[in-house]
Amino acid sequence: MAKAKGSGNGLYGSIKLFTGTANPELAQKISDYLDVPLSGRDLVEFSNDNLMVRLHGSVRGQDVYVIQSTSRPVHRSLMELLITLQTLRYDSAARITAVVPYMSYARSDKKDQPRVPIVARLVADMIEVAGADRYVTLDLHAGQIQGFFSIPGDVLTAFHILGDYAEKLCKKLKDPVVVSVDLGFAKRARNFAERINVPLALIEKRRSPDDAKTEAFNLVGDVEGRDVILVDDEVDTAGSVDDAVKLLAKIGARSIYLFFVHAVLSDPAVDRLSSLPLTGIITTDTVPISEDRRKILGDKLTILTVAPLLGEVIRRAHEGRSVGAMFDE
């Protein structure tokens, strides 16, 4: 992907970039890639915890992109995003795109038991009602969430980035094999295995009725004496990863590398990961990882940036060019 420069006029005026407080480092990397500065805004927090956004300058007639993961603290991050979108709408922006590298509530995508909500649909509705004309996100937990939005959007994957890294890594590995953490991720794991041209194995697991704990149950495939690339879309508490790694080690995996996109890392994930026999932990910066947590994970941790991917998508959307062409689609 060629690096974009400048903020020349597209279909909707000039590019304006805004960021919330969830992941300002990623937003700055996107800004550097595009050679477009982040626009100023004040985030005011009142004594009653209410928030207000005040723009430093007009966005009337401009093509505006709000970069904000809805990661921890989830509800503050989500409200920041919604309030910023409405502020931009009221200031007459020509087009507003919500760039949400990590979408919270994505696991609440269906009614899998009586008397429960589908919160992913609610979040999609709120983003649209707040003022977004489009959205961009990465690796949704379930593909059907795209159907919850009635506005157009680009659902991207960071597995191209992880795949490039894995492809180079495989040159140093012995008989590498990709392993899916569970059967629900099998299709994407298969695509990843094909991308780096190595075989696939699957872990079958059983989940308890309250969805709070999972138990690794069986392995379909061969990992004995081989280097394993264990893949998943996100790691939350690392319970599934803990079960999977222990199973793979017991069966005789030579080494285990963990690849995933979203580093949610709720407690006790970092402690679990640091105690597991993992040779490497490879993830992205869709969710920021604090310096303290990086120190605990140490040299095992590698963080790949999604900034060039998101920056290129923003540039192509602004210029009215195909995003799929980036991936030969």
C-alpha positions in Angstrom: 0.0 0.0 0.0 1.5 3.3 -1.1 1.7 5.9 1.6 -0.9 8.7 1.2 0.0 12.3 1.5 -2.0 15.5 1.7 -5.7 16.2 2.3 -6.7 17.3 -1.1 -10.4 17.7 -1.9 -12.3 14.6 -2.6 -16.1 14.1 -3.0 -16.8 15.7 0.4 -14.3 18.5 0.9 -11.1 17.9 2.8 -10.3 15.1 5.3 -10.7 16.0 8.9 -9.5 13.5 11.5 -10.7 13.5 15.1 -9.8 11.1 17.9 -11.3 10.1 21.2 -9.4 9.2 24.3 -9.6 5.4 23.8 -6.6 5.0 21.5 -4.9 8.3 20.7 -1.6 6.6 19.8 -3.3 4.7 16.9 -5.1 7.8 15.8 -1.7 9.7 15.6 -0.2 6.9 13.5 -3.1 7.2 11.1 -2.6 10.9 11.0 1.1 10.5 10.3 0.3 8.0 7.5 -2.1 10.3 5.8 0.0 13.4 6.5 -3.2 15.0 7.8 -3.2 16.5 11.3 -5.6 15.5 14.0 -8.2 18.3 14.4 -8.6 19.9 17.8 -11.5 19.4 20.1 -12.1 19.8 23.8 -13.6 17.0 25.9 -15.3 18.5 28.9 -16.3 16.3 31.8 -18.7 17.9 34.3 -18.9 17.1 38.0 -21.8 14.8 37.4 -19.7 12.7 34.9 -21.6 14.1 31.9 -19.4 14.7 28.8 -19.4 17.5 26.2 -17.4 17.9 23.1 -16.4 21.3 21.7 -14.7 21.6 18.3 -11.8 24.0 17.8 -12.9 24.8 14.3 -15.7 24.4 11.7 -16.1 21.2 9.8 -18.9 22.5 7.6 -18.8 20.7 4.2 -15.8 18.5 5.2 -15.2 14.7 5.1 -14.8 13.8 8.8 -13.4 10.6 10.3 -13.7 9.9 14.1 -11.2 7.3 15.3 -12.3 5.7 18.5 -12.2 2.1 19.7 -15.0 1.3 22.1 -12.6 -0.5 24.5 -12.1 -0.1 28.2 -13.6 2.0 29.8 -16.3 0.7 27.4 -19.2 3.0 28.2 -17.2 6.2 28.4 -15.5 5.3 25.1 -18.8 4.6 23.5 -20.4 7.9 24.8 -17.4 9.9 23.6 -17.9 8.4 20.1 -21.6 9.1 20.1 -21.3 12.7 21.4 -18.5 13.5 19.0 -20.6 12.2 16.0 -23.5 14.3 17.0 -21.3 17.4 17.5 -20.0 16.9 14.0 -23.5 16.4 12.6 -24.7 19.7 14.2 -21.7 21.5 12.8 -22.8 20.5 9.2 -20.1 18.1 8.3 -20.7 16.8 4.7 -20.0 13.2 5.6 -19.1 11.5 8.9 -17.4 8.2 9.2 -17.0 6.3 12.5 -13.7 4.5 12.5 -14.0 1.9 15.3 -11.0 -0.4 15.3 -12.5 -2.5 18.1 -16.3 -2.7 18.4 -17.5 -3.5 21.9 -20.6 -5.7 22.6 -19.9 -7.7 19.4 -20.4 -10.9 21.3 -24.0 -9.9 22.0 -25.1 -10.7 18.4 -28.1 -13.0 18.9 -30.7 -14.2 21.4 -29.1 -17.4 22.5 -31.2 -17.7 25.6 -34.6 -16.3 26.7 -35.1 -12.7 27.9 -31.8 -11.2 26.7 -31.0 -8.3 24.4 -29.0 -8.1 21.2 -26.7 -5.2 22.2 -24.6 -5.3 19.1 -27.7 -4.2 17.2 -28.3 -1.4 19.7 -24.7 -0.1 19.4 -25.1 -0.1 15.6 -28.3 1.8 15.8 -26.8 4.4 18.2 -23.8 5.0 16.0 -26.2 5.7 13.1 -28.6 7.9 15.1 -25.7 9.9 16.6 -24.8 11.0 13.0 -22.5 8.6 11.3 -23.0 8.2 7.5 -20.5 5.4 7.3 -18.5 3.1 9.6 -15.1 1.3 9.4 -14.2 -1.5 11.8 -11.9 -4.5 12.1 -12.6 -8.2 12.7 -16.1 -8.3 14.1 -16.7 -11.3 16.4 -19.6 -12.4 14.2 -20.1 -11.5 10.5 -23.8 -11.0 10.8 -23.2 -7.8 12.8 -22.7 -6.1 9.5 -26.4 -6.6 8.9 -27.2 -4.6 12.0 -26.1 -1.4 10.3 -28.3 0.3 7.7 -25.5 2.7 6.8 -22.7 1.6 4.5 -19.4 0.5 6.0 -16.1 -1.4 5.5 -15.5 -4.4 7.8 -11.8 -5.1 7.4 -9.5 -7.8 8.8 -6.1 -7.4 10.3 -5.3 -11.1 9.5 -3.5 -9.8 6.4 -1.1 -8.0 8.7 -0.8 -11.0 11.0 -0.4 -13.3 8.0 2.5 -11.3 6.7 4.2 -11.7 10.0 3.4 -15.4 10.3 4.6 -16.1 6.8 8.1 -14.7 7.7 8.0 -16.5 11.1 7.2 -19.9 9.4 10.6 -19.9 7.6 12.1 -20.4 11.1 9.7 -23.0 12.4 9.6 -26.7 12.2 6.6 -28.3 10.5 4.3 -25.3 11.4 0.6 -25.9 11.9 -2.2 -23.4 12.4 -4.6 -24.2 15.3 -8.0 -22.6 15.8 -8.8 -21.9 19.4 -12.3 -23.3 18.8 -14.6 -24.6 16.1 -16.4 -21.2 15.9 -13.2 -19.7 14.5 -12.5 -22.6 12.1 -13.4 -20.9 8.9 -11.2 -17.9 9.5 -8.4 -20.1 10.8 -8.6 -22.2 7.6 -8.3 -19.0 5.5 -5.3 -18.0 7.6 -3.7 -21.4 7.2 -4.2 -21.2 3.4 -2.7 -17.7 3.4 0.6 -18.8 4.9 0.4 -22.3 3.2 0.5 -24.5 6.3 -1.9 -27.3 7.5 -4.8 -26.6 9.9 -5.8 -28.3 13.2 -8.9 -27.5 15.3 -9.7 -27.5 19.0 -13.1 -28.6 20.0 -14.3 -27.2 23.2 -17.4 -27.3 25.4 -18.8 -24.1 26.9 -20.7 -24.0 30.2 -24.4 -22.9 30.1 -23.6 -19.5 31.7 -21.0 -18.8 29.0 -18.5 -17.8 31.7 -16.0 -20.6 31.4 -14.9 -22.8 28.5 -13.1 -26.1 28.6 -10.8 -27.4 25.8 -12.1 -30.9 25.0 -10.4 -32.4 21.9 -7.9 -31.8 19.1 -8.7 -32.5 15.5 -5.3 -32.7 13.7 -1.7 -33.3 14.4 0.6 -31.0 16.4 3.0 -33.5 18.1 6.6 -32.3 17.6 5.4 -29.3 15.5 5.5 -25.6 16.0 2.0 -24.3 16.5 0.4 -20.9 15.4 -2.7 -20.6 17.6 -5.2 -18.1 16.3 -8.2 -16.2 17.5 -10.0 -12.9 16.8 -9.7 -11.5 20.4 -8.4 -12.4 23.8 -10.5 -11.3 26.7 -9.8 -13.2 29.9 -7.6 -15.7 28.1 -9.6 -18.6 29.5 -9.9 -20.3 26.1 -6.3 -19.7 25.3 -5.3 -21.1 28.7 -7.2 -24.3 28.0 -5.9 -24.5 24.4 -2.2 -24.0 25.2 -2.3 -26.6 28.0 -3.9 -29.1 25.7 -1.4 -28.5 22.9 1.5 -28.7 25.3 0.2 -31.9 26.8 -0.2 -33.5 23.3 3.4 -32.5 22.5 3.5 -29.3 20.5 7.2 -28.2 20.1 6.4 -24.5 20.5 3.3 -22.3 20.6 2.8 -18.8 19.1 -0.4 -17.0 19.8 -1.9 -14.7 17.1 -4.9 -12.5 17.7 -6.3 -9.1 16.6 -8.0 -7.5 19.6 -6.0 -7.4 22.9 -8.9 -6.8 25.3 -7.0 -8.5 28.1 -9.5 -8.3 30.9 -8.2 -9.6 34.3 -6.7 -12.2 34.7 -5.6 -12.4 31.0 -2.1 -10.9 31.4 -1.2 -13.2 34.3 -2.5 -16.2 32.5 -0.6 -15.4 29.3 2.6 -14.7 31.2 2.5 -18.0 32.9 1.7 -20.1 29.8 4.5 -21.8 27.8 4.1 -19.4 24.9 7.1 -18.6 22.7 5.5 -15.6 21.2 2.3 -13.4 21.6 1.5 -11.5 18.4 -1.4 -9.0 18.3 -2.3 -5.5 17.0 -2.9 -2.0 18.4 -6.7 -1.9 17.8 -6.9 -1.9 21.6 -4.1 -0.1 23.5 -2.0 -2.2 25.9 -0.7 -0.3 28.9 3.1 -0.1 29.6 2.7 -2.1 32.8 1.1 -4.9 30.9 3.6 -4.8 28.2 6.4 -5.2 30.8 4.7 -8.3 32.3 4.4 -10.0 28.9 8.0 -8.9 28.1 9.9 -9.9 25.0 7.2 -12.5 24.1 4.8 -9.6 23.1 4.8 -8.2 19.5 2.3 -5.5 18.6 1.7 -4.9 14.9 0.0 -1.6 13.9 -3.2 -1.4 11.8 -2.6 2.3 11.1 -1.5 1.9 7.5 -4.5 -0.3 6.8 -7.0 2.1 8.3 -5.2 5.1 6.8 -5.3 3.7 3.3 -9.0 2.8 3.7 -9.7 6.4 4.8 -7.8 7.8 1.8 -9.7 5.5 -0.7 -13.1 6.3 0.9 -12.3 10.0 0.7 -11.3 9.7 -3.0 -14.2 7.4 -3.9 -11.9 4.5 -4.8 -12.3 0.8 -4.2 -11.3 -0.6 -0.8 -11.6 -4.2 -2.0 -8.9 -3.6 -4.6 -6.4 -3.4 -1.7 -7.0 -7.1 -1.2 -7.6 -8.0 -4.8 -11.3 -8.3 -4.2 
